[in-house]
């Protein structure tokens, strides 16, 4: 055998050995990320490392806090218009866009990202007998739209000490849906998730608003007990109606986005929170059910599993995700956690999600890394998405003077993300052809392209929605220029921040000449504007973003 034949034989052998390696079975491997407690995402300084480490362990999905304690973790015109003051939580910085920050790093690490609207129908944590007093709670309280128990309290030990908004009130439902749709329509989210707080606590509903609605709609007398069967049935109908209405609104806005719900176990969820999720599953409401099977020992966990699996038909088990707890106290022993994960596989569930990121990275990082064995088996695909749904970022090379070169392998829509200073931001969105592309991003130390899965063409500067970017779109931008709130795509708002400014013009200019033939094939046919014109716009956008980052990250923060 000559040397060439030997080399060929070695290559063939290597290929055979590589192909014989067991591939990781697709499954949801998730965790939740919160701003409470450990600083994985709270200040923003650890977000990049956190997402990298979660991916290295073997996770493919993150559920990231988006709505908490009466505030959004993203700019919300809906909330701001309602309460007339800041929409962001003062404890994390009132100008930060935590959703954008975390979304970029999740996708840079090829993980699916769900905006986790943790607080659901809750407006504030106040403790048992507490008085709701944040801006949203005051707005709702002044209109009689917060639930009360028979003692006239807004919270007690049975509902965890939280003030709940009354979802029987149309305006409350419209607010929650509208706030959520802002995030759905603006960000390149893979999904959203609501918690066990899309609910109506059993002891609540004795406020005058609820009693008036109940008696007028049913003809029944006012209930004297929170467990009155007719009163419970009425409240469950209200929660189910809201769930159905909400799901339809999200799927109408973006059919491809996944809507996940993470309720308590049945029948506790139905009895104590009037949230009948087995009924929702049977009616085709929600795409994923991450049931909170939170038990700190294997024996107690095994005792509840069958009841959670039974509501799912065999062909619907791909909607079921086992929610498993690691911490806080008491800590679940690692061997029990591993056995719980194995049980989810045995039952045929779509996968599992671990509460919460602190347990994954600060307690059982080495054990989980060994268990998932990414080095030997590769990363597991989330079965709810295609294998190439979140490909690796395309990394640009600096040519100096703010000019970057990137090799685009496939023509597609891309989010241009850049590290400017200490943090990353979405700099622009563009339809790019395959081949070498030059991008001007002044002030950046790193530039990458992330595939954009949003379908709305307004992000490209197609303000009139006619599937091209041309002079008529510029005229709309020109008319809307200077709007600082309430702007839509038709006003020239390309990045869905409610304003019309140079950042929106930069998107129009970068994509000028793009059109979508027959609503399907994206092309560029018209020469782009001069490099100097583009550069002048982008530099202006860059200066605006730099001011934003200075105010966002270097202001004094209030610790939690």
C-alpha positions as CSV (number, residue, x, y, z in Angstrom):
1,X,0.0,0.0,0.0
2,X,1.5,3.3,-1.0
3,X,1.3,6.5,1.1
4,X,-1.6,7.9,-0.8
5,X,-3.7,4.8,-0.3
6,X,-2.7,4.8,3.4
7,X,-3.9,8.4,3.7
8,X,-7.2,7.6,2.0
9,X,-7.7,4.5,4.3
10,X,-7.0,6.6,7.4
11,X,-9.5,9.3,6.3
12,X,-12.2,6.6,5.7
13,X,-11.5,5.1,9.1
14,X,-11.8,8.5,10.8
15,X,-15.1,9.1,9.0
16,X,-16.4,5.7,10.1
17,X,-15.4,6.3,13.7
18,X,-16.9,9.8,13.6
19,X,-20.2,8.5,12.2
20,X,-20.3,5.7,14.8
21,X,-20.3,8.2,17.7
22,X,-23.8,8.3,19.3
23,X,-25.7,11.5,18.4
24,X,-27.4,13.3,21.2
25,X,-31.1,12.7,21.1
26,X,-33.1,15.8,20.5
27,X,-34.7,17.1,23.7
28,X,-35.4,20.4,25.4
29,X,-32.6,21.1,27.8
30,X,-33.5,24.4,29.5
31,X,-33.1,26.6,32.5
32,X,-34.7,29.9,33.8
33,X,-32.7,33.1,34.2
34,X,-33.8,35.7,36.8
35,X,-32.6,39.0,38.0
36,X,-33.2,37.9,41.6
37,X,-30.3,36.6,43.7
38,X,-27.2,35.5,41.8
39,X,-26.0,38.0,39.2
40,X,-26.1,35.9,36.0
41,X,-27.9,38.7,34.0
42,X,-28.9,41.3,36.6
43,X,-26.2,43.9,35.9
44,X,-25.4,42.8,32.4
45,X,-21.7,42.3,33.1
46,X,-21.9,38.5,33.4
47,X,-24.5,37.8,30.7
48,X,-22.0,36.9,28.0
49,X,-20.1,34.5,30.2
50,X,-23.3,33.0,31.6
51,X,-24.8,32.2,28.2
52,X,-21.5,30.7,27.0
53,X,-21.3,28.5,30.2
54,X,-24.9,27.3,29.9
55,X,-24.2,26.2,26.3
56,X,-21.0,24.5,27.3
57,X,-22.8,22.5,29.9
58,X,-25.2,21.2,27.2
59,X,-28.3,23.4,27.4
60,X,-30.2,24.5,24.3
61,X,-33.0,26.7,25.7
62,X,-33.2,29.6,28.1
63,X,-36.3,31.2,29.6
64,X,-35.3,34.7,30.5
65,X,-37.1,37.1,32.8
66,X,-39.0,39.7,30.8
67,X,-41.8,40.9,33.0
68,X,-41.5,41.3,36.8
69,X,-43.1,43.1,39.7
70,X,-45.0,45.6,37.6
71,X,-42.2,46.5,35.2
72,X,-40.9,45.2,31.9
73,X,-37.3,44.4,31.2
74,X,-37.6,46.0,27.8
75,X,-39.0,49.4,26.5
76,X,-42.8,49.2,26.7
77,X,-44.9,52.0,25.3
78,X,-48.0,50.1,26.5
79,X,-46.9,50.1,30.1
80,X,-45.5,53.6,30.0
81,X,-48.6,55.0,28.5
82,X,-50.7,53.3,31.2
83,X,-48.7,54.4,34.3
84,X,-47.2,57.6,33.0
85,X,-43.7,56.9,34.3
86,X,-40.8,54.6,33.8
87,X,-41.6,51.1,32.3
88,X,-38.3,49.5,33.5
89,X,-37.5,48.2,36.9
90,X,-35.4,50.6,38.9
91,X,-33.5,47.7,40.5
92,X,-31.9,46.8,37.2
93,X,-31.6,50.3,35.5
94,X,-34.5,52.2,34.1
95,X,-33.1,52.6,30.6
96,X,-31.8,49.1,30.0
97,X,-33.1,46.7,27.4
98,X,-32.3,43.4,29.2
99,X,-34.2,41.4,26.7
100,X,-32.0,42.6,23.8
101,X,-28.9,42.0,25.9
102,X,-29.7,38.5,26.8
103,X,-31.2,37.6,23.4
104,X,-28.0,38.5,21.6
105,X,-25.9,36.2,23.8
106,X,-28.3,33.3,23.7
107,X,-28.3,33.3,19.9
108,X,-24.6,33.8,19.7
109,X,-24.4,30.5,21.6
110,X,-27.0,28.9,19.4
111,X,-29.6,28.5,22.1
112,X,-33.4,29.0,21.7
113,X,-34.7,32.0,23.7
114,X,-38.1,32.4,25.4
115,X,-39.1,35.7,26.9
116,X,-40.3,34.6,30.3
117,X,-43.2,36.8,31.5
118,X,-42.8,35.5,35.0
119,X,-45.4,37.7,36.8
120,X,-48.3,36.9,34.5
121,X,-51.4,38.6,35.9
122,X,-49.6,39.8,39.0
123,X,-48.7,43.4,39.5
124,X,-46.5,43.3,42.5
125,X,-45.1,41.3,45.4
126,X,-46.4,42.8,48.6
127,X,-46.5,40.0,51.2
128,X,-49.5,38.8,53.1
129,X,-51.7,41.7,54.0
130,X,-49.5,44.2,52.2
131,X,-50.6,47.3,50.3
132,X,-49.9,47.4,46.5
133,X,-48.2,50.7,45.7
134,X,-46.0,50.6,42.6
135,X,-47.3,52.6,39.6
136,X,-49.0,49.7,37.9
137,X,-50.7,48.5,41.1
138,X,-51.9,52.0,41.9
139,X,-53.4,52.3,38.4
140,X,-55.2,49.0,38.8
141,X,-56.2,49.6,42.4
142,X,-57.7,53.1,41.7
143,X,-60.0,51.5,39.2
144,X,-61.0,48.5,41.3
145,X,-59.1,46.1,39.1
146,X,-57.1,44.3,41.7
147,X,-58.5,41.1,43.3
148,X,-59.3,41.0,47.0
149,X,-60.0,38.1,49.4
150,X,-62.9,38.0,51.9
151,X,-61.0,40.0,54.4
152,X,-60.4,42.8,51.9
153,X,-56.7,42.0,51.5
154,X,-54.9,42.1,48.2
155,X,-52.6,39.3,49.2
156,X,-52.3,36.5,51.7
157,X,-50.3,33.4,52.3
158,X,-52.4,31.3,49.9
159,X,-51.4,33.3,46.9
160,X,-47.8,33.8,47.8
161,X,-48.1,37.4,48.9
162,X,-48.7,38.8,45.3
163,X,-51.3,41.3,44.2
164,X,-53.2,40.0,41.2
165,X,-54.9,42.0,38.4
166,X,-58.5,41.0,37.6
167,X,-58.4,39.2,34.2
168,X,-62.2,39.3,34.0
169,X,-61.8,43.0,33.2
170,X,-61.3,43.5,29.4
171,X,-58.9,46.4,29.9
172,X,-56.7,44.2,32.1
173,X,-56.5,41.5,29.5
174,X,-55.9,44.1,26.8
175,X,-53.0,45.5,28.8
176,X,-51.3,42.2,29.3
177,X,-51.7,41.1,25.7
178,X,-50.6,44.4,24.3
179,X,-47.5,44.5,26.5
180,X,-46.5,41.0,25.4
181,X,-47.2,41.7,21.7
182,X,-44.7,44.6,21.9
183,X,-41.9,42.1,22.7
184,X,-43.2,39.5,20.3
185,X,-43.3,42.0,17.4
186,X,-40.0,43.7,18.2
187,X,-37.5,41.0,19.1
188,X,-36.3,37.9,17.3
189,X,-37.7,35.7,20.0
190,X,-38.1,32.0,19.6
191,X,-40.9,31.8,22.1
192,X,-42.6,33.4,25.1
193,X,-43.6,31.8,28.3
194,X,-46.1,32.6,31.0
195,X,-45.8,31.1,34.5
196,X,-48.2,29.6,37.0
197,X,-49.4,33.2,37.5
198,X,-51.7,33.2,34.5
199,X,-54.2,32.4,37.1
200,X,-56.9,33.4,39.6
201,X,-56.0,32.4,43.2
202,X,-58.9,30.5,44.9
203,X,-59.3,32.8,47.9
204,X,-59.6,35.9,45.7
205,X,-62.5,37.5,43.9
206,X,-64.5,39.1,46.7
207,X,-63.8,42.7,45.5
208,X,-66.8,44.7,44.3
209,X,-65.7,44.5,40.6
210,X,-65.6,40.7,40.6
211,X,-68.8,40.3,42.6
212,X,-70.7,42.6,40.3
213,X,-69.4,40.8,37.2
214,X,-70.2,37.4,38.7
215,X,-73.7,38.2,39.8
216,X,-74.7,40.0,36.6
217,X,-73.3,37.4,34.3
218,X,-74.5,34.3,36.1
219,X,-77.6,35.5,37.9
220,X,-76.2,33.7,41.0
221,X,-76.0,35.4,44.4
222,X,-72.7,36.6,45.7
223,X,-70.6,33.6,46.9
224,X,-70.0,33.2,50.6
225,X,-67.1,30.8,50.2
226,X,-64.0,30.9,48.0
227,X,-64.6,27.2,47.2
228,X,-68.2,27.7,46.0
229,X,-68.3,25.3,43.0
230,X,-70.2,27.7,40.7
231,X,-67.9,30.6,41.6
232,X,-64.9,28.4,41.0
233,X,-66.3,27.3,37.6
234,X,-66.9,30.9,36.6
235,X,-63.4,31.9,37.5
236,X,-61.9,29.0,35.7
237,X,-63.9,29.9,32.6
238,X,-62.4,33.4,32.8
239,X,-58.9,32.2,33.0
240,X,-59.4,29.7,30.1
241,X,-61.0,32.5,28.0
242,X,-58.0,34.7,28.7
243,X,-55.6,31.9,27.8
244,X,-57.4,31.2,24.5
245,X,-57.7,34.9,23.6
246,X,-54.0,35.4,24.5
247,X,-52.7,32.4,22.5
248,X,-54.7,33.5,19.4
249,X,-53.4,37.0,19.6
250,X,-49.7,35.9,19.8
251,X,-50.1,33.3,17.0
252,X,-51.9,35.9,14.8
253,X,-49.0,38.3,15.3
254,X,-46.2,35.7,14.7
255,X,-47.4,32.2,13.8
256,X,-44.0,30.7,14.0
257,X,-43.3,31.8,17.6
258,X,-43.8,29.2,20.4
259,X,-46.1,30.0,23.3
260,X,-45.1,28.1,26.4
261,X,-47.0,27.9,29.7
262,X,-45.4,26.8,33.0
263,X,-48.2,26.0,35.4
264,X,-48.2,24.2,38.8
265,X,-49.0,20.5,38.9
266,X,-52.5,19.3,38.3
267,X,-54.9,19.2,40.2
268,X,-53.3,21.8,42.5
269,X,-53.3,24.3,39.6
270,X,-57.0,23.9,39.0
271,X,-58.1,23.8,42.6
272,X,-55.9,26.5,44.1
273,X,-55.3,28.8,41.1
274,X,-58.3,28.1,38.8
275,X,-55.9,27.4,36.0
276,X,-57.2,24.2,34.3
277,X,-54.2,23.5,32.1
278,X,-55.3,19.9,31.2
279,X,-58.3,21.6,29.6
280,X,-56.1,24.0,27.7
281,X,-54.0,21.1,26.4
282,X,-57.1,19.3,25.1
283,X,-58.3,22.5,23.4
284,X,-55.0,23.1,21.6
285,X,-54.1,26.2,23.6
286,X,-50.3,26.6,24.0
287,X,-47.4,24.9,22.2
288,X,-45.5,23.8,25.3
289,X,-46.3,22.9,28.9
290,X,-43.3,23.1,31.2
291,X,-45.1,21.7,34.3
292,X,-43.5,22.7,37.6
293,X,-42.9,19.3,39.0
294,X,-40.7,20.8,41.7
295,X,-39.8,18.2,44.3
296,X,-36.6,17.9,46.3
297,X,-36.5,14.1,46.4
298,X,-37.0,11.4,43.8
299,X,-39.7,9.6,45.8
300,X,-41.9,12.7,46.1
301,X,-41.3,13.5,42.4
302,X,-42.2,10.0,41.2
303,X,-45.5,10.2,43.2
304,X,-46.7,13.1,41.0
305,X,-45.4,12.3,37.6
306,X,-48.2,10.0,36.3
307,X,-50.9,12.6,37.0
308,X,-48.9,15.2,35.0
309,X,-48.4,12.9,32.0
310,X,-51.9,11.5,31.8
311,X,-53.6,14.6,30.3
312,X,-51.4,14.3,27.2
313,X,-52.3,12.0,24.4
314,X,-49.3,10.0,23.1
315,X,-49.0,12.3,20.0
316,X,-49.1,15.4,22.3
317,X,-46.2,14.4,24.5
318,X,-43.9,16.5,22.4
319,X,-45.6,19.5,24.2
320,X,-44.6,18.3,27.7
321,X,-41.5,19.6,29.4
322,X,-40.6,18.4,32.9
323,X,-39.9,21.4,35.1
324,X,-37.3,20.2,37.7
325,X,-35.9,22.0,40.7
326,X,-32.3,22.0,41.8
327,X,-32.4,24.9,44.3
328,X,-33.1,26.8,46.5
329,X,-33.3,25.2,49.9
330,X,-33.7,22.3,50.3
331,X,-31.2,21.3,47.6
332,X,-32.2,18.4,45.4
333,X,-29.5,15.7,45.5
334,X,-27.8,15.5,42.1
335,X,-28.5,11.7,41.7
336,X,-32.2,12.5,42.1
337,X,-32.0,15.3,39.5
338,X,-30.4,12.9,37.0
339,X,-33.0,10.3,37.7
340,X,-35.8,12.9,37.2
341,X,-34.3,13.8,33.8
342,X,-34.2,10.1,32.9
343,X,-37.8,9.8,33.9
344,X,-38.7,12.6,31.5
345,X,-37.1,10.6,28.7
346,X,-38.8,7.4,29.8
347,X,-42.2,9.1,29.7
348,X,-41.5,10.4,26.1
349,X,-41.6,14.1,27.1
350,X,-40.0,16.7,24.9
351,X,-37.4,17.4,27.5
352,X,-36.8,19.1,30.8
353,X,-35.9,22.6,32.2
354,X,-34.0,23.1,35.4
355,X,-34.9,25.7,38.1
356,X,-32.8,27.7,37.9
357,X,-29.5,28.9,36.3
358,X,-27.8,29.1,39.7
359,X,-28.3,25.4,40.2
360,X,-26.9,24.6,36.8
361,X,-23.8,26.8,37.0
362,X,-23.1,27.2,40.6
363,X,-24.0,23.9,42.1
364,X,-24.1,21.0,39.5
365,X,-22.1,22.4,36.6
366,X,-19.5,19.6,36.5
367,X,-22.0,16.8,37.0
368,X,-24.4,18.1,34.3
369,X,-21.6,18.7,31.9
370,X,-20.5,15.1,32.4
371,X,-24.0,13.8,32.1
372,X,-24.9,15.6,28.8
373,X,-21.4,14.8,27.5
374,X,-21.3,17.4,24.7
375,X,-17.7,16.5,24.0
376,X,-18.7,12.9,23.1
377,X,-22.2,13.3,21.8
378,X,-22.5,16.9,20.6
379,X,-25.2,19.3,21.5
380,X,-28.8,18.1,21.6
381,X,-31.3,19.9,19.2
382,X,-34.4,21.4,20.7
383,X,-37.1,19.3,19.0
384,X,-39.4,22.2,18.6
385,X,-37.1,23.8,16.1
386,X,-35.1,22.8,13.0
387,X,-31.5,21.8,13.4
388,X,-30.4,25.0,11.7
389,X,-32.8,27.3,13.4
390,X,-30.0,29.1,15.3
391,X,-26.8,28.6,13.4
392,X,-23.4,29.8,14.7
393,X,-22.8,33.5,14.2
394,X,-20.8,34.7,11.2
395,X,-17.8,36.5,12.6
396,X,-16.6,39.6,10.8
397,X,-12.9,40.6,10.4
398,X,-11.8,44.2,11.1
399,X,-10.3,46.1,8.2
400,X,-9.7,49.1,10.3
401,X,-11.4,52.5,10.5
402,X,-14.7,50.9,11.5
403,X,-14.9,48.7,8.3
404,X,-15.7,45.0,8.7
405,X,-15.5,42.2,6.3
406,X,-17.8,39.1,6.7
407,X,-18.1,36.0,4.5
408,X,-21.9,35.3,4.1
409,X,-22.4,31.6,3.3
410,X,-26.1,31.8,2.6
411,X,-28.2,34.7,1.4
412,X,-30.6,35.6,4.3
413,X,-31.7,38.2,6.7
414,X,-29.2,39.0,9.4
415,X,-29.1,40.9,12.6
416,X,-25.8,42.8,12.7
417,X,-24.7,42.7,16.3
418,X,-21.6,44.5,17.6
419,X,-19.6,44.9,20.8
420,X,-19.2,48.6,21.5
421,X,-17.4,49.3,24.7
422,X,-18.2,46.5,27.2
423,X,-21.6,45.5,25.8
424,X,-23.2,44.1,22.7
425,X,-26.1,45.6,20.8
426,X,-28.2,45.0,17.7
427,X,-26.7,47.5,15.4
428,X,-28.7,46.9,12.2
429,X,-30.8,44.4,10.3
430,X,-30.1,43.6,6.6
431,X,-30.8,41.2,3.8
432,X,-27.4,40.1,2.6
433,X,-26.4,38.1,-0.4
434,X,-23.9,35.2,-0.2
435,X,-20.3,36.2,-0.6
436,X,-18.0,38.8,1.0
437,X,-19.8,41.7,2.5
438,X,-18.3,45.0,3.9
439,X,-20.1,46.5,6.9
440,X,-19.3,49.9,8.5
441,X,-19.7,49.7,12.3
442,X,-17.6,52.5,13.9
443,X,-16.5,52.0,17.5
444,X,-17.0,48.3,17.5
445,X,-14.4,45.8,18.7
446,X,-16.4,42.8,17.6
447,X,-19.0,42.3,14.9
448,X,-21.1,39.2,14.1
449,X,-24.1,38.3,12.0
450,X,-27.0,36.4,13.5
451,X,-29.7,34.9,11.3
452,X,-32.9,36.8,11.8
453,X,-36.1,34.7,12.0
454,X,-38.6,37.6,12.1
455,X,-40.8,37.8,9.0
456,X,-41.9,41.5,9.2
457,X,-40.2,43.5,6.5
458,X,-40.5,46.7,8.4
459,X,-37.3,45.9,10.2
460,X,-35.5,46.4,6.9
461,X,-37.0,49.8,6.3
462,X,-40.0,48.6,4.3
463,X,-42.3,51.1,6.1
464,X,-45.3,50.8,3.8
465,X,-45.3,47.0,3.8
466,X,-45.2,46.5,0.1
467,X,-42.2,44.1,0.2
468,X,-39.5,46.5,-1.1
469,X,-37.3,49.2,0.3
470,X,-37.5,52.3,-1.9
471,X,-38.1,56.0,-2.1
472,X,-41.7,55.8,-0.9
473,X,-40.5,54.3,2.4
474,X,-38.0,57.2,2.8
475,X,-40.9,59.6,2.4
476,X,-42.8,57.9,5.3
477,X,-39.6,58.1,7.4
478,X,-39.2,61.8,6.5
479,X,-42.8,62.6,7.6
480,X,-42.4,60.8,10.9
481,X,-38.9,62.0,11.7
482,X,-38.8,63.4,15.2
483,X,-41.5,61.3,16.8
484,X,-40.4,60.2,20.2
485,X,-43.2,57.9,21.2
486,X,-46.1,55.9,19.7
487,X,-44.6,55.6,16.3
488,X,-45.3,52.6,14.1
489,X,-43.7,51.2,10.9
490,X,-46.0,53.5,8.8
491,X,-44.4,56.5,10.6
492,X,-40.9,55.2,9.7
493,X,-40.1,53.2,12.8
494,X,-37.9,50.3,11.6
495,X,-36.6,49.0,15.0
496,X,-40.0,49.1,16.8
497,X,-38.9,51.4,19.6
498,X,-41.8,53.8,19.1
499,X,-39.4,56.5,17.8
500,X,-38.4,57.8,14.3
501,X,-34.8,58.7,14.2
502,X,-31.5,58.2,12.5
503,X,-31.4,54.5,13.6
504,X,-34.4,53.8,11.5
505,X,-33.0,55.7,8.5
506,X,-29.8,53.6,8.7
507,X,-31.8,50.4,8.3
508,X,-33.7,51.9,5.3
509,X,-30.4,53.0,3.7
510,X,-28.6,49.8,4.3
511,X,-31.4,47.8,2.6
512,X,-32.3,50.3,-0.1
513,X,-33.1,48.4,-3.3
514,X,-34.2,45.2,-1.6
515,X,-37.4,43.6,-2.8
516,X,-39.2,40.4,-2.3
517,X,-40.4,38.9,-5.6
518,X,-43.8,37.2,-5.4
519,X,-43.6,37.6,-1.6
520,X,-41.0,34.9,-1.4
521,X,-37.6,35.5,-3.0
522,X,-35.5,38.3,-1.5
523,X,-33.3,40.2,-3.9
524,X,-31.3,43.4,-4.4
525,X,-31.7,45.0,-7.8
526,X,-31.1,48.7,-7.3
527,X,-27.6,50.1,-6.5
528,X,-27.1,51.1,-2.9
529,X,-26.5,54.7,-2.0
530,X,-23.0,55.9,-1.8
531,X,-20.7,54.7,0.9
532,X,-20.3,58.2,2.3
533,X,-24.1,58.6,2.6
534,X,-24.4,55.3,4.4
535,X,-21.4,56.1,6.7
536,X,-22.9,59.5,7.7
537,X,-26.1,57.9,8.8
538,X,-24.5,55.0,10.6
539,X,-22.1,57.2,12.5
540,X,-25.1,59.3,13.7
541,X,-26.8,56.1,14.8
542,X,-23.6,54.9,16.5
543,X,-23.3,58.2,18.4
544,X,-26.9,57.8,19.6
545,X,-26.3,54.3,20.7
546,X,-23.1,55.2,22.5
547,X,-25.1,57.8,24.5
548,X,-27.6,55.1,25.3
549,X,-25.0,52.7,26.6
550,X,-23.4,55.3,28.8
551,X,-26.7,56.1,30.5
552,X,-27.7,52.4,30.5
553,X,-24.7,50.7,32.1
554,X,-22.7,53.2,33.9
555,X,-25.3,54.8,36.1
556,X,-25.5,53.9,39.8
557,X,-27.6,50.8,40.3
558,X,-29.8,50.0,43.2
559,X,-29.1,46.5,44.5
560,X,-31.9,43.9,44.9
